[in-house]
């Protein structure tokens, strides 16, 4: 049974992150700290499985989206949009 974060279920969040990962270039490997090097397909699978690395990818993506919403990536300015 999926839990809810606000109005979005954990399953929906994992699907969103997996879709965003699909936009990464094919044929490239992504190095994730001490975890190793992964293809985008590797990362998508880990997110879908919900293992430790998959959960970390979801956490990183959510933090990125929150920062983007706050406008933290606009010309180095901290502009907030409501």
N, C-alpha and C positions, 0 to 999 in steps of 0.2 A: 504494500500500500504506500503510495507516494505521500510525502508530507508536503505542506504548503509553506512557502516563504512569501508573505503578502498574498497576492492573488495568483501566484505562479507556482506550479508544483516542481519538485526536484527533477522529475522526468522532463518537464518542459525546459527547465534551465539547462540540463545536460544536452538536450536536442539543440538548443540555441548555440551552446558552446561548440558542439560538433559541427554545426553548419558554419560557424565563423571560422573554425579550423580548416574547413574545406576550401576556404579562400586563399590559404597559404600556397606558395608555388610548389608544384609537383617536382619531384626529383631532388629536393633539398632536404637536408637533415637539420633538425633543431636541437641544439644542446641545451639541456635543462640542468644547470648546476652540477651537483654530484650524482644526479640520477642517470646521466648518460646522454646519448644522442638518439633522436627519434625521427621517423618520417611523420608527415601529417597523418597518414593512415594509422600509424602506431598510436599517436596521440588521440585520435578520434576513437579508436577501439578502447583505450584506457578510460576515456571520459564515459563512453557508453557502459563499460563494465562497472564504473564507479569505484575503482581501486584507489589506493593512496595517491598515485600520480594523477589519476583522473580527477580526483577531488581537488588536488592542488591546482590543476589547470582551470577548473570551474571557479575556484576562489580568485585566482589571478584575473580571469576574464571579468568576473563581477566587479572587482576592484577597478579595473580599467574602465568599465562602462560607467561606474559611479563617478570616477574622476572626469570622464568625458562629459557626463551630464552636468557636473559642477563647472565645466568650462576650464578645467585645469590645463588643457592642452592648446589653448588659444593664444598664440604669440607670447607664451610665458606669463600671461596674465591670469589671475584668479578671478574670473568673471563667473557669477552664478546666474543661471537661468532658471526661472520658476515656471 
